[in-house]
Amino acid sequence: MRRPFRAALAGIVATLVLFGAADLIARAFGPQAAPLLALGQTIIPLTPTEIVKPVIDLFGTNDKLFLILTTGLAALVLGGLIGWLASHRLRLATVLLLAAGLVPILVILIRPESSFIDIIPTVIGLALGLALFRILMSPGMSWTENGTEPAAPQKFPAAARPAGSTTPESSSSNLTETPASEPSRRRFFVITGIIGTVGAAAVAAGQTVASLTLDARAAVAKLVLPAPAKKAPPIPADAHPDIKGLTPFVTDPKDFYRIDTALAPPVIDPQEWSLRIHGMVDTEVTLTMDDLLGLPLDEHHITLTCVSNPVGGDLVGNATWLGYPVRELLRQAKPHKDADMVLSHSFDGFSASTPIEALLDDRDSLLAVGMNGSPLPPEHGFPARLVVPGLYGFVSATKWVTELEVTRFDEKTAYWTDRGWDAKAPILVASRIEVPKPLAKVSAGDLVVGGTAWAQRSGVKRVDVKLDDGEWTSAELGDEVNIDTWRQWKTGFSDVDTGLHTVTVRAIDQDGNVQTPERRKSIPNSATGHHHIQFSVE
């Protein structure tokens, strides 16, 4: 193997040590000090919509892991290129590695949640990476015969110089052409292999992995929820048809979809959290967690849906939320009559535009602190978030909320509306098939089909199902809990023949709106079309 390959490997290993050491040390500082998280979080708002949408469609709730892996891989590729350059220009390569290492330091410094001391882990990691790079590129690391310095080049007088010879270039930045011996080459690969493994282990044990695996849960233990002043009604047993494989009526938080702009859930002390209501109001209102928990809290069953949910997708969930009605908080602030929007701001810099009427009317819009009987999990907005029925989450379900700015649509815009999505985003009637699964193999005879439908602010009136090119038949609906929760359904077909079959579903809401068969993408306001699956009967 030629020397440029080993130089590239040295650059990759040095980069791995830089990020590994920094990430491990950042465990003592917090997520804001982790360079991989800082780089990834900076990339998110700069990423074009044309890239964001396919990534969400392809990876769903794993989009953040994909971003971290892509960021890390890009850093390793850059380190390898710098290392390759070092086989020709060592000094220039060292300067470039230093400049590349300063990028995450600057990114950390400009992030609002960071302080000056948060650059310490990356500074230490950069120093270790640079030192290791110079060691791996030194003459003692197989770059010369038997690991020793080459003899000084013999100088000849011009007249005595052998014919055809040239004067050797003397530069401290260039490496000798003397080939390395096999033992020296083996030593180089052993050392880089060991150091690379240590660097990878440091990343695995560092702040990024800890944050992506929800290390923020420790803060949840500090919050004790009061009993609801208004408890949600019990869920009827018949709300959930007895079909194996059907989604539970109430979604477990670990299975609840998560789409947001934060690479890792922020660590927020409940005692330091506050909500500020300002803008076009007569009276600014500031609410602490103690204030919020001292209010009479309501409990409601509410379904949330992501605008990026594909037809038949799983970016939808139903939970029992505990919180205080947002309309009561806004009434305290007394919004101006010409205000038509509330711009909610998140701890991580996200913003959402919510029509003010959706926060002031009689729907159960909440400043929520609880989910399914426990404090909000970090990934679902701890310590407080918005839950607004009838609107897609990107305009209604701000997590880690810290501000409600009363304003107007013609004066302010929000994170996703700046990227082409609708500003108001009402939820459309939709349905999906959950049983049988796509491409499932089922036994010949009677076929059981089941699934879920939703039509918030109206409620599901009917669900129709058809087998292959047959007629639509009405499914049996589970009991309705309220108009803002999904409704589950089941039906059956007798004596289904062997072979390949297709099942299709559509829903109709209480206002008579029929789920459209027209296929379209999610921008600007949700993907549409009938969900259908294929299965085989044997």
Legacy VTK file of the C-alpha trace (Angstrom):
# vtk DataFile Version 3.0
C-alpha trace
ASCII
DATASET POLYDATA
POINTS 538 float
0.000 0.000 0.000
1.371 3.396 -0.944
2.101 6.184 1.460
-0.896 8.447 0.579
-3.261 5.751 1.835
-1.494 5.607 5.192
-1.513 9.417 5.378
-5.269 9.437 4.713
-5.717 6.818 7.443
-3.749 9.023 9.836
-6.131 11.916 9.077
-9.186 9.736 9.663
-7.870 8.414 12.980
-6.891 11.929 14.150
-10.425 13.157 13.314
-11.948 10.219 15.169
-9.845 11.036 18.234
-10.786 14.718 17.996
-14.520 14.008 18.071
-14.247 11.003 20.392
-12.316 12.867 23.082
-14.501 15.970 22.753
-17.717 13.952 22.880
-16.584 11.977 25.915
-15.457 15.076 27.822
-18.729 16.801 26.894
-20.519 14.331 29.188
-19.359 16.577 32.029
-20.719 19.711 30.345
-23.968 18.746 28.609
-25.334 18.352 25.061
-24.526 21.957 24.170
-20.791 21.133 24.417
-20.827 18.131 22.081
-19.365 19.115 18.678
-21.294 16.510 16.661
-24.599 17.667 18.154
-23.707 21.323 17.615
-22.764 20.727 13.976
-25.866 18.656 13.305
-28.169 21.159 15.010
-26.656 23.943 12.897
-27.101 21.951 9.688
-30.835 21.305 10.279
-32.165 24.838 9.616
-29.786 25.253 6.663
-30.949 22.085 4.912
-33.194 22.734 1.868
-36.747 21.432 1.973
-36.002 19.315 -1.095
-33.628 17.279 1.091
-35.508 17.384 4.408
-38.742 15.898 3.059
-37.190 12.784 1.413
-35.077 12.137 4.516
-38.147 12.226 6.783
-40.079 10.036 4.336
-37.248 7.498 4.170
-36.027 7.427 7.776
-39.035 8.721 9.757
-38.140 9.116 13.441
-34.595 7.894 12.694
-33.858 11.065 10.722
-31.762 12.483 13.560
-29.597 9.380 13.782
-29.135 9.597 10.014
-28.034 13.235 10.308
-25.511 12.453 13.052
-24.075 9.516 11.105
-23.874 11.627 7.945
-22.182 14.491 9.810
-19.677 12.120 11.406
-18.970 10.390 8.101
-18.439 13.732 6.365
-15.949 14.721 9.105
-14.032 11.453 8.651
-13.938 11.898 4.855
-12.616 15.437 5.306
-10.003 14.143 7.765
-8.962 11.500 5.239
-8.584 14.087 2.464
-6.488 16.312 4.715
-4.352 13.289 5.622
-3.893 12.443 1.938
-2.704 16.009 1.347
-0.188 15.568 4.158
1.680 12.975 2.106
2.704 15.901 -0.114
2.262 19.033 2.027
2.433 18.259 5.727
2.457 21.836 6.971
-0.525 22.857 4.848
-2.433 19.754 5.908
-1.787 20.533 9.578
-3.100 24.072 9.123
-6.217 22.740 7.363
-6.845 20.200 10.131
-6.584 22.996 12.687
-8.987 25.163 10.666
-11.461 22.281 10.330
-11.287 21.675 14.077
-12.058 25.337 14.772
-15.390 25.070 12.893
-17.264 23.135 15.638
-15.719 25.466 18.224
-17.197 28.482 16.438
-20.520 26.697 15.981
-20.719 25.991 19.714
-19.879 29.601 20.537
-22.665 31.051 18.372
-25.406 28.743 19.651
-27.634 30.625 22.126
-27.728 27.809 24.700
-23.920 27.560 24.900
-21.395 29.448 27.012
-17.673 30.014 26.535
-16.702 27.068 28.729
-18.654 24.725 26.454
-15.834 24.887 23.891
-13.409 23.229 26.346
-14.159 19.609 25.260
-13.650 20.450 21.576
-10.482 22.445 22.275
-9.041 19.460 24.145
-10.172 17.078 21.405
-8.601 19.291 18.731
-5.297 19.447 20.615
-5.223 15.657 20.973
-6.164 15.141 17.337
-3.468 17.502 16.053
-0.808 15.970 18.299
-1.731 12.469 17.188
-1.728 13.516 13.532
1.809 14.901 13.786
2.981 11.756 15.590
1.457 9.460 12.975
3.064 11.539 10.214
6.484 11.611 11.881
9.504 9.744 10.372
9.395 7.239 13.218
5.973 5.917 12.072
7.029 3.845 9.031
7.619 6.786 6.732
11.307 5.779 6.353
13.358 2.600 6.103
13.082 0.625 9.348
11.491 3.627 11.027
14.715 5.677 11.011
15.569 9.037 9.513
17.084 8.860 6.028
20.698 9.736 5.565
21.341 13.322 4.599
21.430 13.680 0.828
24.963 13.797 -0.617
25.882 17.122 -2.103
28.047 17.282 -5.234
29.744 20.231 -6.773
28.010 21.223 -9.937
30.865 19.921 -12.097
31.071 16.618 -10.215
27.351 15.936 -10.089
26.450 12.638 -11.774
24.932 13.032 -15.204
21.113 13.193 -15.134
20.986 13.837 -11.363
18.938 16.563 -9.756
19.388 18.451 -6.547
17.036 16.958 -3.927
14.449 19.352 -2.589
14.882 20.006 1.116
11.585 20.833 2.832
10.454 20.016 6.351
6.931 19.686 5.000
7.742 16.951 2.480
8.260 13.292 3.314
11.092 11.132 2.042
10.496 8.694 -0.767
12.321 5.909 1.056
9.987 2.889 1.233
9.024 1.550 4.658
9.883 -1.944 5.748
7.137 -4.491 6.388
7.606 -4.448 10.227
7.345 -0.630 10.301
4.243 -0.689 8.106
2.688 -3.329 10.328
3.452 -1.243 13.406
1.733 1.770 11.837
-1.460 -0.149 11.111
-1.524 -1.730 14.573
-1.126 1.650 16.278
-3.716 3.404 14.119
-6.106 0.484 14.573
-5.827 0.635 18.350
-6.162 4.421 18.485
-9.081 4.379 16.042
-10.892 1.801 18.160
-10.365 3.935 21.260
-11.707 6.995 19.405
-14.789 5.099 18.234
-15.378 3.788 21.768
-15.134 7.358 23.092
-17.806 8.494 20.631
-20.011 5.558 21.653
-19.644 6.512 25.321
-19.867 10.252 24.669
-22.510 12.939 24.899
-23.991 12.475 21.427
-24.994 8.851 21.951
-26.159 9.652 25.487
-28.320 12.495 24.185
-29.779 10.493 21.320
-30.704 7.781 23.830
-32.564 10.339 25.954
-30.100 11.104 28.704
-32.360 14.041 29.599
-34.697 11.771 31.572
-33.031 12.647 34.878
-34.761 16.045 34.859
-38.197 14.406 34.632
-37.832 12.967 38.118
-37.917 16.498 39.544
-41.484 17.071 38.418
-44.480 15.755 40.373
-47.803 16.227 38.625
-50.974 17.140 40.503
-54.186 15.204 40.004
-56.299 16.642 37.179
-59.091 18.985 38.219
-61.004 17.730 35.192
-60.324 14.085 34.451
-60.705 12.586 30.976
-63.648 10.197 30.656
-62.817 6.478 30.676
-62.086 4.935 27.287
-64.873 2.449 26.406
-63.731 -1.126 25.889
-65.400 -1.146 22.472
-63.260 1.760 21.284
-60.586 -0.824 20.449
-61.769 -3.753 18.291
-60.421 -7.108 19.392
-58.131 -7.813 16.426
-54.603 -9.155 16.792
-52.124 -6.690 15.333
-54.341 -3.599 15.635
-52.625 -0.505 17.010
-53.419 0.142 20.724
-56.005 2.871 21.202
-53.636 4.833 23.471
-50.101 5.077 22.106
-47.236 4.282 24.444
-44.818 7.266 24.597
-41.951 5.083 23.366
-44.012 4.298 20.238
-45.361 7.826 19.758
-43.905 9.434 16.663
-41.261 12.124 17.050
-40.568 14.689 14.325
-38.830 17.895 15.431
-35.728 19.978 14.745
-33.786 19.023 17.900
-31.087 16.378 17.512
-31.380 15.572 21.199
-34.067 16.509 23.732
-32.882 19.599 25.604
-32.179 19.194 29.303
-34.477 21.716 31.023
-34.803 22.087 34.772
-38.541 22.495 35.501
-37.753 25.037 38.182
-35.948 27.204 35.635
-38.563 26.885 32.901
-41.002 29.696 32.212
-43.501 30.676 29.527
-43.727 34.266 28.325
-46.851 35.539 26.522
-46.152 38.791 24.706
-46.544 40.684 21.451
-49.928 42.132 20.488
-51.354 41.929 24.003
-52.463 44.416 26.611
-50.646 42.599 29.407
-47.527 40.462 29.164
-47.820 37.229 31.146
-44.970 35.119 32.515
-45.755 31.680 33.900
-43.363 29.515 35.926
-43.701 25.784 36.418
-44.897 26.325 39.985
-47.538 28.713 38.626
-48.639 26.195 36.024
-48.853 23.256 38.412
-50.871 25.396 40.790
-53.629 25.887 38.225
-56.586 23.501 37.797
-55.322 21.167 35.058
-57.500 19.374 32.509
-56.999 15.896 31.099
-58.043 15.081 27.518
-57.649 12.270 24.976
-56.215 13.879 21.815
-54.697 12.493 18.609
-51.702 14.256 17.067
-50.701 13.926 13.419
-47.588 14.979 11.522
-48.013 16.731 8.184
-45.206 14.533 6.804
-47.202 11.375 7.458
-47.395 9.386 4.212
-50.677 7.746 3.222
-51.080 4.831 5.647
-48.056 5.991 7.661
-47.333 5.827 11.393
-46.579 9.508 12.091
-49.786 9.753 14.104
-50.490 8.881 17.731
-53.157 9.126 20.396
-52.454 10.008 24.027
-54.052 11.276 27.223
-52.673 14.766 27.853
-52.678 16.790 31.086
-52.421 20.570 30.918
-54.005 23.974 31.253
-56.296 25.476 28.583
-54.295 27.911 26.440
-57.357 30.111 25.948
-57.348 30.951 29.672
-53.707 32.055 29.500
-54.341 34.177 26.421
-57.366 35.781 28.050
-55.101 36.919 30.859
-52.841 38.584 28.299
-55.810 40.151 26.425
-54.797 39.807 22.744
-55.482 42.717 20.408
-58.525 42.314 18.184
-56.490 42.457 14.959
-54.131 39.656 16.044
-54.761 36.440 14.083
-51.777 34.241 14.914
-49.758 32.996 17.866
-46.108 32.297 17.083
-44.908 29.734 19.607
-41.182 29.501 20.274
-39.300 26.461 21.500
-36.242 26.196 23.741
-34.290 24.849 20.734
-35.158 27.780 18.464
-38.093 26.205 16.606
-41.212 28.272 15.923
-44.778 27.426 14.873
-47.624 29.599 13.585
-51.009 28.727 15.102
-54.256 30.491 14.133
-55.294 32.357 17.256
-58.899 31.164 16.943
-57.710 27.576 17.449
-56.310 28.650 20.818
-59.299 30.724 21.874
-62.297 28.618 20.777
-63.855 25.741 22.708
-61.475 22.999 21.531
-59.203 21.432 24.160
-55.974 23.271 23.298
-53.537 22.678 26.133
-50.262 23.857 27.555
-49.483 20.250 28.454
-47.210 18.908 31.182
-48.344 15.256 31.260
-48.736 12.364 28.852
-50.562 9.133 29.699
-50.454 9.795 33.437
-46.778 10.780 33.723
-44.706 13.907 33.091
-43.906 14.488 29.449
-40.934 12.402 28.290
-37.975 14.564 27.170
-38.451 13.629 23.516
-42.109 14.693 23.685
-41.577 18.165 25.100
-40.662 18.015 28.802
-41.364 20.078 30.796
-44.168 21.711 28.746
-45.537 21.710 25.209
-48.551 22.729 23.157
-51.260 20.270 22.151
-53.840 21.759 19.759
-56.481 19.451 18.224
-57.389 19.748 14.574
-54.097 21.109 13.220
-51.019 19.265 12.033
-48.226 19.214 14.574
-45.891 21.610 12.782
-48.277 24.494 13.515
-49.805 23.286 16.769
-47.638 21.005 18.898
-44.526 22.970 19.825
-42.352 21.019 22.260
-40.203 22.594 24.983
-42.297 25.730 24.502
-41.004 28.938 26.123
-42.875 31.774 24.366
-46.278 32.562 22.902
-45.979 35.645 20.719
-49.337 37.095 19.721
-48.974 38.541 16.219
-50.305 38.376 12.640
-49.754 36.031 9.704
-48.854 38.999 7.473
-46.151 40.097 9.906
-44.439 36.909 11.117
-43.590 33.510 9.688
-42.574 30.231 11.304
-39.902 27.562 10.809
-41.803 25.210 8.469
-43.905 27.832 6.722
-40.652 29.440 5.602
-39.900 26.094 3.941
-43.071 25.816 1.902
-45.654 24.256 4.227
-49.084 25.738 4.859
-49.394 28.383 7.552
-52.651 27.085 9.091
-52.623 23.341 8.246
-56.034 21.893 9.228
-56.005 18.097 9.560
-57.675 16.233 6.681
-59.829 13.127 7.034
-57.605 10.037 6.713
-57.504 6.299 7.369
-55.123 3.371 7.227
-55.135 -0.442 7.183
-53.236 -2.196 9.985
-54.480 -5.777 9.595
-53.391 -7.584 7.510
-49.904 -6.161 7.107
-48.596 -5.315 3.643
-47.454 -8.435 1.751
-48.774 -10.658 4.550
-49.625 -14.297 3.855
-53.022 -15.311 5.250
-54.979 -18.532 5.233
-57.754 -19.108 2.724
-61.325 -18.568 3.928
-62.672 -15.667 5.941
-60.527 -12.505 6.011
-60.435 -10.017 8.922
-59.414 -6.435 8.127
-58.901 -3.660 10.670
-57.365 -0.230 11.059
-57.674 3.339 12.264
-59.208 6.562 10.922
-59.183 10.176 12.103
-61.042 13.393 11.263
-60.429 15.881 14.067
-62.887 18.661 14.846
-65.605 16.709 13.018
-65.231 13.059 13.950
-65.325 9.900 11.843
-68.817 9.037 10.593
-68.053 6.038 8.390
-65.183 3.912 7.122
-65.509 2.082 3.792
-63.389 -0.865 2.724
-63.209 -2.771 -0.552
-61.491 -5.962 -1.614
-59.756 -5.823 -4.989
-62.105 -4.081 -7.456
-65.255 -4.852 -5.489
-67.843 -2.490 -4.046
-67.225 -0.307 -0.997
-68.629 -1.873 2.187
-69.065 -0.116 5.513
-66.788 -1.264 8.330
-67.850 -1.682 11.958
-66.629 1.316 13.954
-65.273 1.203 17.462
-66.909 3.527 19.994
-66.055 7.196 19.562
-64.201 8.664 22.544
-64.409 12.231 21.241
-64.122 14.000 17.882
-60.438 14.771 18.457
-59.272 11.169 18.856
-58.854 8.589 16.162
-61.502 5.943 15.652
-60.700 2.295 15.041
-62.604 -0.045 12.762
-62.878 -3.640 11.566
-64.615 -5.609 8.833
-64.451 -9.009 7.176
-64.707 -10.763 3.815
-65.897 -14.358 3.410
-64.378 -17.122 1.321
-61.477 -15.171 -0.080
-59.812 -17.147 -2.877
-56.141 -18.041 -2.915
-53.835 -15.673 -4.731
-52.786 -12.018 -4.553
-55.378 -9.495 -3.309
-55.657 -5.775 -2.528
-57.596 -4.061 0.269
-58.401 -0.332 0.098
-59.868 1.983 2.752
-61.414 5.443 2.886
-63.025 7.480 5.683
-65.911 9.949 5.766
-66.240 12.586 8.487
-69.379 13.821 10.238
-69.573 16.795 7.867
-69.762 14.487 4.863
-66.206 15.037 3.655
-64.982 11.893 1.875
-61.309 11.041 1.982
-59.973 11.929 -1.453
-58.394 9.261 -3.681
-56.138 11.900 -5.264
-52.477 11.252 -4.565
-50.328 14.230 -3.637
-47.192 14.945 -1.610
-47.262 16.390 1.896
-46.245 19.920 0.902
-48.063 22.208 1.549
-50.621 20.418 3.729
-50.429 16.636 4.073
-50.172 13.736 1.658
-53.532 12.461 0.387
-54.927 9.351 -1.261
-56.575 6.077 -0.294
-54.435 3.618 1.641
-54.276 0.170 0.078
-52.176 -2.900 0.780
-51.522 -6.141 -1.043
-51.508 -9.558 0.603
-51.606 -13.146 -0.524
-54.039 -15.904 0.432
-52.638 -19.438 0.583
LINES 1 539
538 0 1 2 3 4 5 6 7 8 9 10 11 12 13 14 15 16 17 18 19 20 21 22 23 24 25 26 27 28 29 30 31 32 33 34 35 36 37 38 39 40 41 42 43 44 45 46 47 48 49 50 51 52 53 54 55 56 57 58 59 60 61 62 63 64 65 66 67 68 69 70 71 72 73 74 75 76 77 78 79 80 81 82 83 84 85 86 87 88 89 90 91 92 93 94 95 96 97 98 99 100 101 102 103 104 105 106 107 108 109 110 111 112 113 114 115 116 117 118 119 120 121 122 123 124 125 126 127 128 129 130 131 132 133 134 135 136 137 138 139 140 141 142 143 144 145 146 147 148 149 150 151 152 153 154 155 156 157 158 159 160 161 162 163 164 165 166 167 168 169 170 171 172 173 174 175 176 177 178 179 180 181 182 183 184 185 186 187 188 189 190 191 192 193 194 195 196 197 198 199 200 201 202 203 204 205 206 207 208 209 210 211 212 213 214 215 216 217 218 219 220 221 222 223 224 225 226 227 228 229 230 231 232 233 234 235 236 237 238 239 240 241 242 243 244 245 246 247 248 249 250 251 252 253 254 255 256 257 258 259 260 261 262 263 264 265 266 267 268 269 270 271 272 273 274 275 276 277 278 279 280 281 282 283 284 285 286 287 288 289 290 291 292 293 294 295 296 297 298 299 300 301 302 303 304 305 306 307 308 309 310 311 312 313 314 315 316 317 318 319 320 321 322 323 324 325 326 327 328 329 330 331 332 333 334 335 336 337 338 339 340 341 342 343 344 345 346 347 348 349 350 351 352 353 354 355 356 357 358 359 360 361 362 363 364 365 366 367 368 369 370 371 372 373 374 375 376 377 378 379 380 381 382 383 384 385 386 387 388 389 390 391 392 393 394 395 396 397 398 399 400 401 402 403 404 405 406 407 408 409 410 411 412 413 414 415 416 417 418 419 420 421 422 423 424 425 426 427 428 429 430 431 432 433 434 435 436 437 438 439 440 441 442 443 444 445 446 447 448 449 450 451 452 453 454 455 456 457 458 459 460 461 462 463 464 465 466 467 468 469 470 471 472 473 474 475 476 477 478 479 480 481 482 483 484 485 486 487 488 489 490 491 492 493 494 495 496 497 498 499 500 501 502 503 504 505 506 507 508 509 510 511 512 513 514 515 516 517 518 519 520 521 522 523 524 525 526 527 528 529 530 531 532 533 534 535 536 537
